[in-house]
Amino acid sequence: MRLATRYMLRLARRRWLVRAFRKRRELRPIADQTAQIGRSAILLFSTMRNERIRLPYFLKYYRDLGVNHFLIVDNDSSDGTREYLAAQPDVSLWHSTASYKRARFGMDWINWLLLRYGHNHWCLTVDPDEFFVYPFCDTRPLRALTDWLDASSIKSFSAMLLDMYPKGPFDLIPYREGQDPIAHAPYFDSGNYVIERNRRFGNLWIQGGPRARMFFADLPERAPALNKIPLVKWQRPYAYVSSTHMLLPRGLNLVYDEWGGEKASGCLLHAKFIHTLVDKAEEEMDRRQHYANSHEYRAYRAGIASQPDLWTKWSERYINWRQLEILGLMSKGNWA
């Protein structure tokens, strides 16, 4: 990489960290239980709004996986999300009424919490509809993965976002609180993905899946990105640049083998397509707080009107992580 490019990326990283420091003023602590965080604790960070129905299963899933403490920003929920989270013994909660969009879609807030509390911890950053799976997750806790990453001097771990959906219109059968959303929406696309390398940041850019073919068929290049790096051994100089799609320093994005081999990777099972998306699409169109003037939710609202069935005869029903490895969607690399 040219010296000028390295210098510009260094300046960009400093700019994101300064933004995060300034945006801390937009966060009001509701339940600060960070004194509980032990030296080796695995932390989960998330920003959410009106996700009350998802929270019981979300918290149970990640507690069972091995997360020790949750650090969450509530962006002015009105459905009981804030009250539910504030009552949890392992959740530190902040509230903000500020613009999600002007906080770089919540990433300024998350970067501040990572800067303040994430140093020297393995940090998992996910949305409330994302469920992390990794090699051997059915028999090995998350700490087994992070211990292996530490022993291998690996600082970041990637996961492809895998959109899950039911058979039939996704708002036909309502999701019930506490239900496993992957059991509710168990299908995914095993193919239909395109990958390219981002020359500036060095990360892979993945698009495709059911959202590309159903909601962005005319403009597939505008389909949501599916590449994520959600698990990082955080250090204070780090910063997320665009959601969890890429980070700085640039080396954290090199989560693939440039010489044709395979590095260990996981998936984020993305349970967006439940009945609540109907109301959420309407709300987000009014708020206009999402990326590119909420063009993604605009596509959802237009598509929802026709009660789409994302299922096709090529859809795969989710079984376990080994199935995803066989399909080439994740890899155990040299972790045995």
SEVO-823578 format. One line per field, with one value per residue: residue number from 1; residue in three letters; chain; x, y, z of N, C-alpha, C in turn. Coordinates in steps of 0.2 Angstrom, whole numbers. Layout:
N
resi c(NUM_...)
resn c(ala_...)
chain c(A_...)
n.u c(X_...)
n.v c(Y_...)
n.w c(Z_...)
ca.u c(X_...)
ca.v c(Y_...)
ca.w c(Z_...)
c.u c(X_...)
c.v c(Y_...)
c.w c(Z_...)
***
This chain:
336
resi c(1_2_3_4_5_6_7_8_9_10_11_12_13_14_15_16_17_18_19_20_21_22_23_24_25_26_27_28_29_30_31_32_33_34_35_36_37_38_39_40_41_42_43_44_45_46_47_48_49_50_51_52_53_54_55_56_57_58_59_60_61_62_63_64_65_66_67_68_69_70_71_72_73_74_75_76_77_78_79_80_81_82_83_84_85_86_87_88_89_90_91_92_93_94_95_96_97_98_99_100_101_102_103_104_105_106_107_108_109_110_111_112_113_114_115_116_117_118_119_120_121_122_123_124_125_126_127_128_129_130_131_132_133_134_135_136_137_138_139_140_141_142_143_144_145_146_147_148_149_150_151_152_153_154_155_156_157_158_159_160_161_162_163_164_165_166_167_168_169_170_171_172_173_174_175_176_177_178_179_180_181_182_183_184_185_186_187_188_189_190_191_192_193_194_195_196_197_198_199_200_201_202_203_204_205_206_207_208_209_210_211_212_213_214_215_216_217_218_219_220_221_222_223_224_225_226_227_228_229_230_231_232_233_234_235_236_237_238_239_240_241_242_243_244_245_246_247_248_249_250_251_252_253_254_255_256_257_258_259_260_261_262_263_264_265_266_267_268_269_270_271_272_273_274_275_276_277_278_279_280_281_282_283_284_285_286_287_288_289_290_291_292_293_294_295_296_297_298_299_300_301_302_303_304_305_306_307_308_309_310_311_312_313_314_315_316_317_318_319_320_321_322_323_324_325_326_327_328_329_330_331_332_333_334_335_336)
resn c(met_arg_leu_ala_thr_arg_tyr_met_leu_arg_leu_ala_arg_arg_arg_trp_leu_val_arg_ala_phe_arg_lys_arg_arg_glu_leu_arg_pro_ile_ala_asp_gln_thr_ala_gln_ile_gly_arg_ser_ala_ile_leu_leu_phe_ser_thr_met_arg_asn_glu_arg_ile_arg_leu_pro_tyr_phe_leu_lys_tyr_tyr_arg_asp_leu_gly_val_asn_his_phe_leu_ile_val_asp_asn_asp_ser_ser_asp_gly_thr_arg_glu_tyr_leu_ala_ala_gln_pro_asp_val_ser_leu_trp_his_ser_thr_ala_ser_tyr_lys_arg_ala_arg_phe_gly_met_asp_trp_ile_asn_trp_leu_leu_leu_arg_tyr_gly_his_asn_his_trp_cys_leu_thr_val_asp_pro_asp_glu_phe_phe_val_tyr_pro_phe_cys_asp_thr_arg_pro_leu_arg_ala_leu_thr_asp_trp_leu_asp_ala_ser_ser_ile_lys_ser_phe_ser_ala_met_leu_leu_asp_met_tyr_pro_lys_gly_pro_phe_asp_leu_ile_pro_tyr_arg_glu_gly_gln_asp_pro_ile_ala_his_ala_pro_tyr_phe_asp_ser_gly_asn_tyr_val_ile_glu_arg_asn_arg_arg_phe_gly_asn_leu_trp_ile_gln_gly_gly_pro_arg_ala_arg_met_phe_phe_ala_asp_leu_pro_glu_arg_ala_pro_ala_leu_asn_lys_ile_pro_leu_val_lys_trp_gln_arg_pro_tyr_ala_tyr_val_ser_ser_thr_his_met_leu_leu_pro_arg_gly_leu_asn_leu_val_tyr_asp_glu_trp_gly_gly_glu_lys_ala_ser_gly_cys_leu_leu_his_ala_lys_phe_ile_his_thr_leu_val_asp_lys_ala_glu_glu_glu_met_asp_arg_arg_gln_his_tyr_ala_asn_ser_his_glu_tyr_arg_ala_tyr_arg_ala_gly_ile_ala_ser_gln_pro_asp_leu_trp_thr_lys_trp_ser_glu_arg_tyr_ile_asn_trp_arg_gln_leu_glu_ile_leu_gly_leu_met_ser_lys_gly_asn_trp_ala)
chain c(A_A_A_A_A_A_A_A_A_A_A_A_A_A_A_A_A_A_A_A_A_A_A_A_A_A_A_A_A_A_A_A_A_A_A_A_A_A_A_A_A_A_A_A_A_A_A_A_A_A_A_A_A_A_A_A_A_A_A_A_A_A_A_A_A_A_A_A_A_A_A_A_A_A_A_A_A_A_A_A_A_A_A_A_A_A_A_A_A_A_A_A_A_A_A_A_A_A_A_A_A_A_A_A_A_A_A_A_A_A_A_A_A_A_A_A_A_A_A_A_A_A_A_A_A_A_A_A_A_A_A_A_A_A_A_A_A_A_A_A_A_A_A_A_A_A_A_A_A_A_A_A_A_A_A_A_A_A_A_A_A_A_A_A_A_A_A_A_A_A_A_A_A_A_A_A_A_A_A_A_A_A_A_A_A_A_A_A_A_A_A_A_A_A_A_A_A_A_A_A_A_A_A_A_A_A_A_A_A_A_A_A_A_A_A_A_A_A_A_A_A_A_A_A_A_A_A_A_A_A_A_A_A_A_A_A_A_A_A_A_A_A_A_A_A_A_A_A_A_A_A_A_A_A_A_A_A_A_A_A_A_A_A_A_A_A_A_A_A_A_A_A_A_A_A_A_A_A_A_A_A_A_A_A_A_A_A_A_A_A_A_A_A_A_A_A_A_A_A_A_A_A_A_A_A_A_A_A_A_A_A_A_A_A_A_A_A_A_A_A_A_A_A_A_A_A_A_A_A_A_A_A_A_A_A_A)
n.u c(4_2_12_5_-9_-9_-7_-18_-28_-24_-27_-41_-45_-42_-51_-63_-62_-62_-74_-82_-78_-84_-97_-101_-108_-121_-126_-135_-133_-142_-143_-129_-118_-105_-95_-95_-88_-76_-58_-56_-68_-80_-87_-103_-109_-122_-134_-150_-168_-185_-186_-192_-199_-190_-180_-179_-176_-164_-155_-154_-148_-136_-130_-130_-121_-109_-106_-102_-106_-117_-117_-127_-135_-150_-160_-171_-183_-200_-207_-205_-193_-182_-185_-186_-172_-165_-168_-161_-148_-135_-133_-127_-134_-137_-146_-152_-159_-154_-150_-150_-145_-136_-126_-119_-126_-127_-115_-105_-108_-107_-93_-88_-91_-84_-71_-71_-74_-70_-57_-44_-52_-62_-73_-90_-100_-116_-132_-149_-156_-147_-138_-124_-115_-102_-87_-89_-98_-109_-104_-93_-90_-90_-79_-69_-67_-62_-50_-43_-41_-33_-22_-17_-14_-23_-33_-46_-62_-71_-88_-101_-116_-131_-146_-161_-177_-195_-205_-217_-227_-219_-225_-236_-237_-236_-222_-217_-214_-199_-197_-187_-180_-174_-179_-192_-190_-182_-175_-163_-153_-142_-133_-130_-122_-111_-94_-82_-66_-62_-52_-47_-49_-46_-55_-67_-81_-97_-112_-129_-141_-157_-163_-156_-161_-175_-179_-170_-169_-168_-158_-145_-133_-135_-140_-140_-124_-116_-105_-96_-87_-88_-82_-69_-53_-52_-44_-39_-35_-43_-57_-73_-78_-89_-104_-102_-95_-82_-65_-53_-37_-32_-27_-35_-45_-41_-47_-46_-38_-26_-19_-26_-30_-40_-46_-52_-69_-86_-104_-117_-133_-147_-161_-171_-183_-197_-214_-214_-207_-215_-222_-210_-204_-213_-211_-198_-197_-204_-196_-183_-170_-160_-147_-143_-154_-164_-166_-166_-176_-186_-187_-191_-204_-210_-210_-216_-229_-234_-235_-223_-215_-201_-196_-189_-187_-174_-170_-162_-164_-160_-148_-136_-120_-110_-117_-117_-103_-100_-107_-99_-100_-95_-80_-70_-56_-40_-43_-45)
n.v c(-6_11_25_37_33_25_35_43_34_32_45_45_35_42_52_46_41_53_58_48_51_63_61_54_62_61_50_44_36_22_10_7_-5_-9_-11_-24_-30_-42_-45_-54_-55_-58_-48_-40_-29_-18_-8_-3_-2_-2_-16_-26_-38_-47_-48_-58_-71_-67_-62_-74_-83_-78_-77_-91_-95_-89_-76_-63_-50_-37_-23_-10_2_10_17_27_19_14_3_-4_-9_-3_-3_-16_-21_-13_-20_-31_-42_-42_-32_-17_-2_12_27_36_50_56_58_44_42_53_49_41_30_24_19_28_29_16_14_23_16_4_10_15_4_-8_-11_-23_-34_-48_-43_-44_-38_-35_-35_-35_-44_-54_-69_-77_-89_-102_-112_-128_-123_-129_-138_-132_-118_-100_-95_-105_-103_-89_-91_-100_-91_-81_-89_-91_-79_-71_-57_-53_-59_-65_-65_-71_-63_-71_-72_-77_-85_-88_-101_-96_-81_-69_-63_-70_-80_-75_-71_-77_-71_-75_-87_-97_-88_-93_-106_-102_-95_-104_-105_-102_-95_-105_-102_-89_-77_-64_-59_-47_-38_-25_-12_-1_-3_-16_-26_-40_-38_-43_-48_-52_-66_-68_-55_-48_-54_-53_-40_-31_-33_-26_-17_-24_-20_-12_-19_-24_-26_-41_-45_-46_-41_-46_-50_-45_-43_-31_-15_1_10_6_6_5_7_7_1_-15_-19_-16_-11_0_-1_-6_-19_-27_-31_-41_-55_-66_-79_-74_-81_-92_-102_-107_-97_-98_-95_-88_-87_-75_-78_-71_-65_-56_-57_-58_-55_-43_-34_-28_-17_-11_-7_3_12_16_22_34_39_40_37_28_21_29_37_29_19_5_1_7_-1_-13_-10_-8_-20_-28_-25_-34_-46_-55_-71_-78_-90_-103_-116_-119_-116_-119_-128_-124_-133_-135_-129_-136_-140_-127_-125_-136_-131_-120_-108_-104_-108_-119_-118_-120_-124_-137)
n.w c(0_-4_4_5_5_17_26_25_29_42_47_45_54_66_65_66_79_86_83_90_103_105_103_114_123_119_125_139_154_159_166_173_174_173_182_185_175_172_170_160_153_140_129_123_111_106_97_98_94_99_101_109_108_104_113_125_119_112_122_130_121_118_131_134_124_129_132_143_147_143_133_129_118_119_107_110_112_112_116_127_128_133_147_150_147_157_168_168_175_169_160_154_151_140_135_121_113_102_85_75_63_62_70_63_60_72_75_80_93_97_95_104_116_115_114_127_136_130_128_127_128_121_109_104_92_87_79_86_79_74_75_80_74_74_70_77_87_93_102_108_119_117_122_120_106_107_115_106_95_102_105_92_88_81_78_74_68_56_49_39_34_35_28_34_32_32_25_14_15_26_36_39_49_66_75_91_107_115_107_96_84_72_71_68_56_45_33_20_7_-2_-12_-24_-22_-23_-23_-19_-18_-7_-12_-5_9_11_14_11_1_1_-7_-11_-10_-2_-1_-11_-23_-21_-17_-22_-36_-48_-45_-41_-36_-26_-16_2_11_15_22_37_52_66_78_88_96_105_105_111_100_89_77_71_54_45_49_55_45_41_48_55_62_45_44_52_44_35_34_27_17_7_-2_-7_2_17_30_47_49_52_53_53_58_51_57_51_44_50_57_62_54_45_52_56_44_40_50_50_37_40_49_43_46_42_32_16_15_20_9_9_18_11_0_6_10_-2_-7_3_1_-8_-2_-1_-5_1_-1_-11_-23_-22_-10_6_21_37_47_55_59_53_41_35_33_24_13_9_16_27_37_46_45_51_63_74)
ca.u c(0_6_12_0_-15_-8_-7_-25_-32_-23_-31_-48_-46_-42_-57_-69_-62_-64_-82_-85_-77_-89_-104_-103_-112_-128_-128_-137_-133_-149_-141_-122_-116_-99_-90_-95_-84_-70_-53_-56_-75_-82_-93_-107_-111_-127_-138_-157_-174_-191_-185_-194_-201_-184_-175_-178_-172_-158_-151_-153_-144_-129_-128_-128_-115_-103_-106_-102_-109_-120_-117_-132_-138_-157_-161_-177_-188_-206_-211_-203_-186_-177_-187_-184_-165_-163_-169_-156_-142_-129_-134_-126_-138_-137_-152_-151_-164_-151_-151_-146_-141_-130_-122_-116_-131_-126_-108_-101_-110_-103_-86_-86_-92_-79_-66_-71_-75_-69_-50_-41_-58_-65_-80_-94_-104_-121_-139_-153_-159_-141_-136_-118_-113_-95_-86_-90_-102_-114_-100_-88_-92_-87_-72_-65_-65_-57_-44_-39_-39_-28_-16_-15_-12_-28_-36_-52_-65_-77_-95_-105_-123_-135_-153_-165_-184_-199_-209_-223_-226_-215_-229_-242_-237_-233_-216_-219_-208_-195_-196_-181_-182_-171_-184_-197_-188_-177_-173_-158_-150_-135_-129_-133_-118_-105_-89_-76_-61_-62_-45_-44_-49_-44_-60_-71_-88_-102_-119_-133_-146_-164_-164_-154_-166_-182_-180_-166_-167_-167_-152_-142_-127_-137_-142_-136_-118_-117_-99_-96_-82_-91_-79_-63_-50_-52_-39_-42_-35_-47_-63_-77_-79_-96_-107_-96_-92_-74_-62_-47_-32_-34_-25_-41_-50_-38_-49_-46_-31_-24_-15_-30_-32_-46_-46_-58_-74_-92_-110_-122_-140_-150_-168_-175_-190_-203_-219_-213_-204_-220_-222_-204_-203_-217_-209_-191_-199_-206_-190_-178_-163_-156_-142_-145_-161_-168_-168_-167_-183_-191_-187_-195_-211_-213_-210_-221_-236_-236_-234_-218_-213_-194_-194_-189_-186_-167_-169_-160_-167_-154_-147_-131_-114_-107_-120_-114_-96_-100_-109_-94_-102_-90_-75_-66_-49_-35_-45_-48)
ca.v c(0_17_28_42_29_23_41_45_29_34_51_43_32_47_56_42_41_59_58_44_54_69_58_51_66_60_44_44_30_20_5_6_-11_-10_-13_-31_-33_-45_-44_-59_-55_-58_-42_-40_-22_-17_-3_-5_3_-6_-24_-29_-45_-51_-48_-64_-76_-64_-62_-81_-86_-76_-80_-98_-95_-87_-69_-62_-44_-34_-15_-9_8_11_24_30_14_16_-3_-7_-12_1_-5_-24_-21_-10_-25_-37_-41_-42_-28_-10_1_19_29_42_53_59_55_38_44_58_45_36_24_21_17_33_27_9_15_26_11_0_13_15_-3_-14_-12_-30_-39_-50_-39_-46_-32_-38_-32_-39_-50_-57_-74_-79_-96_-102_-119_-131_-119_-134_-142_-128_-111_-94_-94_-109_-99_-84_-94_-102_-85_-78_-93_-91_-72_-68_-52_-52_-65_-63_-69_-69_-62_-76_-70_-82_-83_-94_-103_-92_-74_-69_-60_-74_-83_-70_-73_-76_-69_-81_-92_-97_-85_-98_-111_-99_-94_-108_-106_-98_-96_-108_-98_-82_-72_-61_-56_-43_-35_-17_-10_4_-5_-23_-31_-42_-35_-48_-46_-57_-69_-67_-48_-45_-57_-51_-33_-27_-37_-21_-14_-28_-17_-8_-24_-24_-29_-47_-46_-43_-43_-44_-52_-42_-42_-24_-11_8_14_3_9_3_12_6_-4_-20_-22_-15_-8_2_-2_-10_-26_-31_-33_-46_-61_-71_-81_-71_-86_-97_-106_-105_-95_-99_-89_-90_-84_-72_-80_-64_-66_-50_-58_-60_-51_-36_-30_-24_-11_-7_-3_9_17_19_26_40_42_42_37_23_23_31_40_23_15_-2_0_9_-7_-18_-8_-9_-28_-31_-24_-40_-52_-60_-77_-78_-97_-105_-123_-120_-114_-124_-128_-124_-138_-133_-125_-141_-139_-121_-127_-140_-126_-115_-101_-103_-112_-120_-117_-125_-125_-144)
ca.w c(0_-4_10_6_7_24_30_24_33_49_48_45_60_71_65_69_87_89_83_95_109_105_103_120_126_117_129_146_157_163_171_172_178_170_187_185_170_174_165_154_151_133_129_117_110_102_97_96_95_99_99_115_107_102_118_129_116_110_128_132_116_119_138_133_120_133_133_150_149_137_133_124_117_117_104_112_111_115_117_133_127_138_154_150_147_163_174_167_179_166_155_155_146_139_131_117_109_97_78_74_56_63_74_58_61_79_76_84_100_99_95_111_121_113_117_135_140_126_128_129_128_115_109_99_90_83_80_90_74_72_79_79_74_72_70_84_92_96_107_111_120_113_125_116_100_108_117_100_92_106_104_85_87_77_82_71_66_51_49_33_36_31_28_36_30_32_19_14_17_32_41_39_56_70_79_98_112_118_102_92_77_67_70_65_49_45_27_18_1_-2_-17_-26_-19_-26_-18_-22_-13_-7_-12_0_16_11_16_6_0_-1_-8_-14_-5_-4_-1_-17_-28_-20_-16_-26_-42_-53_-44_-36_-33_-20_-11_8_11_19_25_44_56_72_84_88_102_105_107_110_93_84_76_65_49_42_53_57_38_40_53_55_56_39_44_55_38_31_38_22_15_0_-6_-9_7_20_37_50_49_55_50_57_55_51_57_50_41_55_55_65_49_42_55_56_38_40_55_47_32_43_53_38_50_40_27_10_15_21_3_11_20_5_-4_10_10_-8_-8_7_-1_-13_2_-5_-2_-1_-2_-18_-23_-21_-3_11_28_42_51_59_57_48_34_32_30_17_7_8_18_33_37_52_44_54_70_74)
c.u c(4_6_7_-7_-15_-9_-15_-30_-31_-27_-38_-50_-46_-48_-63_-68_-63_-71_-85_-84_-83_-96_-106_-108_-120_-130_-129_-137_-140_-147_-133_-119_-109_-94_-90_-90_-77_-64_-53_-63_-75_-88_-96_-110_-117_-131_-145_-162_-180_-190_-187_-195_-195_-179_-174_-174_-165_-153_-149_-148_-137_-126_-126_-122_-108_-102_-106_-106_-111_-119_-121_-134_-145_-158_-169_-183_-194_-211_-209_-196_-182_-179_-185_-176_-162_-164_-165_-150_-135_-129_-132_-130_-138_-143_-149_-157_-161_-152_-147_-142_-135_-125_-119_-120_-129_-119_-103_-102_-106_-96_-84_-86_-86_-72_-65_-71_-72_-61_-47_-46_-59_-72_-84_-99_-109_-128_-143_-157_-153_-139_-130_-117_-106_-93_-86_-94_-107_-110_-95_-90_-88_-80_-67_-62_-60_-51_-40_-37_-33_-21_-13_-13_-17_-32_-43_-55_-71_-83_-99_-112_-127_-142_-157_-173_-188_-202_-216_-222_-224_-220_-236_-243_-233_-227_-219_-213_-205_-194_-190_-182_-179_-176_-190_-196_-182_-173_-168_-156_-143_-131_-131_-129_-113_-100_-84_-72_-61_-54_-43_-44_-47_-49_-64_-78_-92_-109_-123_-139_-153_-166_-162_-159_-173_-183_-176_-164_-165_-160_-148_-136_-129_-140_-137_-130_-119_-110_-98_-90_-84_-87_-71_-60_-48_-46_-41_-41_-39_-54_-67_-79_-86_-99_-101_-93_-84_-72_-56_-43_-34_-32_-31_-46_-48_-40_-50_-39_-30_-21_-19_-33_-38_-44_-52_-63_-81_-98_-114_-129_-144_-158_-172_-182_-195_-208_-218_-209_-209_-221_-216_-202_-206_-214_-202_-192_-200_-200_-184_-171_-159_-152_-146_-153_-166_-170_-169_-174_-188_-192_-192_-202_-214_-214_-215_-228_-239_-236_-229_-217_-206_-192_-194_-187_-178_-165_-167_-163_-161_-154_-142_-125_-110_-110_-117_-107_-96_-103_-104_-96_-98_-85_-72_-59_-45_-37_-48_-50)
c.v c(6_21_33_39_27_29_43_40_31_40_50_40_37_51_52_41_47_60_54_48_60_66_55_55_65_53_46_38_28_15_4_1_-13_-12_-20_-34_-35_-44_-48_-59_-54_-53_-42_-32_-22_-11_-5_0_-2_-13_-28_-37_-50_-52_-55_-69_-73_-64_-70_-84_-84_-77_-87_-99_-93_-80_-67_-55_-41_-26_-13_-1_8_18_26_25_17_9_-7_-10_-9_-2_-12_-24_-19_-15_-31_-36_-40_-37_-21_-6_9_21_35_44_56_55_49_39_48_55_40_29_20_19_21_31_20_10_18_20_6_3_13_9_-9_-16_-19_-35_-41_-47_-42_-40_-35_-34_-37_-45_-54_-62_-77_-86_-97_-110_-122_-128_-124_-138_-138_-121_-106_-93_-99_-106_-94_-86_-96_-96_-82_-82_-93_-84_-69_-63_-51_-58_-63_-68_-66_-68_-66_-74_-76_-80_-89_-96_-100_-85_-73_-66_-64_-77_-78_-74_-72_-75_-75_-87_-91_-94_-89_-104_-108_-97_-98_-109_-101_-99_-99_-105_-91_-77_-70_-58_-52_-40_-28_-15_-6_1_-13_-28_-34_-39_-41_-46_-52_-60_-67_-59_-45_-48_-54_-43_-28_-30_-32_-18_-18_-25_-13_-12_-23_-28_-35_-48_-42_-45_-42_-46_-50_-42_-35_-20_-4_11_11_7_6_8_12_0_-9_-23_-21_-11_-4_1_-7_-17_-30_-34_-39_-53_-67_-73_-78_-76_-92_-102_-104_-103_-97_-93_-92_-87_-80_-74_-74_-65_-60_-51_-61_-54_-44_-31_-26_-17_-7_-4_3_15_20_23_33_43_44_42_32_25_24_33_34_19_8_-3_2_3_-13_-16_-9_-16_-31_-31_-30_-46_-57_-66_-78_-85_-99_-113_-125_-118_-120_-123_-128_-130_-137_-130_-130_-140_-132_-121_-131_-135_-121_-108_-99_-108_-113_-119_-122_-126_-132_-145)
c.w c(0_2_11_8_15_29_30_29_40_51_49_52_66_71_67_77_90_89_89_102_110_106_110_124_125_121_136_149_161_168_169_177_176_175_188_180_172_168_159_151_143_133_123_117_105_102_94_97_94_97_105_114_106_108_123_126_114_116_130_127_117_126_137_129_124_134_140_152_142_138_127_124_115_114_104_110_115_117_123_133_132_145_155_151_154_169_173_171_176_160_158_149_146_134_128_113_103_90_77_67_57_67_70_60_67_80_80_91_102_99_101_116_121_116_124_139_136_126_131_130_121_115_103_98_85_84_83_85_71_77_76_79_71_72_77_89_95_102_111_113_117_116_122_110_102_111_111_96_95_104_97_83_81_81_80_68_62_51_43_36_32_32_29_34_31_25_19_16_24_38_42_46_61_74_87_102_115_113_98_86_71_66_67_58_47_38_25_11_1_-7_-18_-23_-23_-21_-22_-16_-13_-7_-7_7_16_13_10_6_-3_-2_-11_-9_-7_-5_-8_-23_-27_-20_-20_-33_-48_-52_-39_-33_-27_-15_-4_8_16_23_32_47_63_79_84_95_102_108_106_103_88_83_70_61_46_45_55_50_38_46_51_62_51_40_48_50_34_35_33_20_8_-5_-8_-4_11_27_40_50_51_51_55_54_56_51_57_48_46_54_58_59_45_45_56_50_37_44_53_41_34_46_48_42_48_34_20_10_16_15_4_13_15_1_-1_9_4_-9_-4_5_-5_-9_-1_-1_-4_-2_-9_-18_-22_-13_1_18_32_46_57_56_52_41_31_29_24_11_6_11_24_33_44_51_47_61_71_81)
***
